[in-house]
């Protein structure tokens, strides 16, 4: 049966209509693909160096691709990124947009180019902004929602003198708890924060601000220019009207502020400061003493402790050298415990050092303790001062409980002969035979006494020789008695040992420097580095470097402080022992020359 014309036309017509529909669909999709866009825009084209910038990247393609933000890292710090998307229907046409909002902080000033950013096969156009510098003295008139101020107690100080650095953070917007301040780090300095962070409220140019204030104590250890770097504060400001949300808590917006950089002149110690004295630049320094019991009740054999305390404004306790107390005659002295303490206030560090010595009088009478001097440099008036404890006179009484000993009665040979003479009986008349027997008896006794006398003479010679050797040995021992410097060195080493046992790394390094000066008998060693070079121990240098690194590291707890302090103490003990052995060998060589 042949197909009718109608049936013959149906199939070609359907194929033709399918082709037309496909062509129309392609024609509709092609403009959409051609019009797909990826753009970049900023909220501000002119900003200050401390301000933030928002870069918005927008696409109208709904896919899972994300832009590559790595090109931004060359010229900007990326504080955060948030996304937002929106779909709308206008006149029956569906429109889709997706935004990435990136908060940026410029790393440089001048004309800065935001480079092209890629999203899949798409790429945005570059954007140029202008970054202006901000002068230090302009911060007071800053009315931005977040800014910082920084000031110092002086722009010119002496080496190791305390500098007070004050940092203030002002904000007029609500900040969440996710706030961060970069760490303050300066080479060749000792840095310590003074107390806790303080909060305050104030009004600047009619705008109410809340703020944080931090104070730091800085002790430069090197002469020259010291640079206090710019610190960065980052936070999250609340945006209650943000309809899109954020990856940050409470839909916050990242904000940032930077403090100005400050340069300080660090001067060397004055030429007229005593060379043999430890350099102590302080605002004020006092010295005082206390006794464990009243001095007017002291008796022979009583133990009494003298404690001397030094308090210095503007110096840490680690900077204060040990107090060396003279040891007068008639008193046995023994070093007692010592202690250090740092007290923090808004005016700076106040260091306190306490040293004690136990004394036992050995005879009655008057004992005078010499005055104690402590030299320091008055940074307020720019002159050398000496804080002094005056000489102290102690009256020592006899011990009433001591047993009185009666000396034995000693008679002279003349008195003995006279006594024997009075006791001799009258002579009697004896016969010749008894007289002969008596003579023989006396001869035997005389020979016996002669032998005894010779034996006594031999014993006396032997003891005399032994006594001479003993006297010689005692003289040698007397020659080995430590000098005043050796006694001071022993006290300093005790302080070093105590600091190591207490795991106080900063105090141990200071005590090591004090001991090294006495051990090497060189008061001109101005720094710990000089002392380590003179001691010549690489292991000791390595331990000290590791301890200093742990003290000033931004990540505390990296080094094993206890192990390093043990190594330091053992190495110092080894150095002391080697010196003692050498001195003993020299003395023996002098006594028994080859």
Secondary structure, DSSP 8 states (H G I E B T S, - for coil): ----HHHHHHHHHHHHHHHHHHHHHHHHHHHHHHH--EEEEES-SEEETTSEEEEEEEE---SS-----GGGGGTEEEEEEEEEEEEEEETTEEEEEEEEEEEEEESS-EEEEE---EETTEE---EEEEEE---GGGGGG--SSEEEEEEES-SEEETT-EEEEEEEEEESS-B-S--EE-----TTEEEEE-SS-EEEEEEETTEEEEEEEEEEEEEE-SSEEEEE---EEEEEE--TT-SS--SSGGG-EEEEEE---EEEEEE---TTS-TTS---EESEEEEEEEESS-GGG-BTT-EEEEEEEEEEET--GGGS--------TTEEEEEEEEEEEEEEETTEEEEEEEEEEEEEE-SSEEEEE--EEEEEEETTTTEEEEEEE--EEEEEB--TTS----------HHHHHHHHHHH--------HHHHHHHHHHHHHHHHHHHHHHHHHHHHHHHHHHHHHHHHHHHHHHHHHS--HHHHHHHHHHHHHHHHHHTT-HHHHHHHHHHHHHHHHT-TT--SHHHHHHHHT-HHHHHHHHHHHHHHH-SSTTSS-HHHHHHHHHHHHHHHHHHHHHHHHHHHHHHHS--
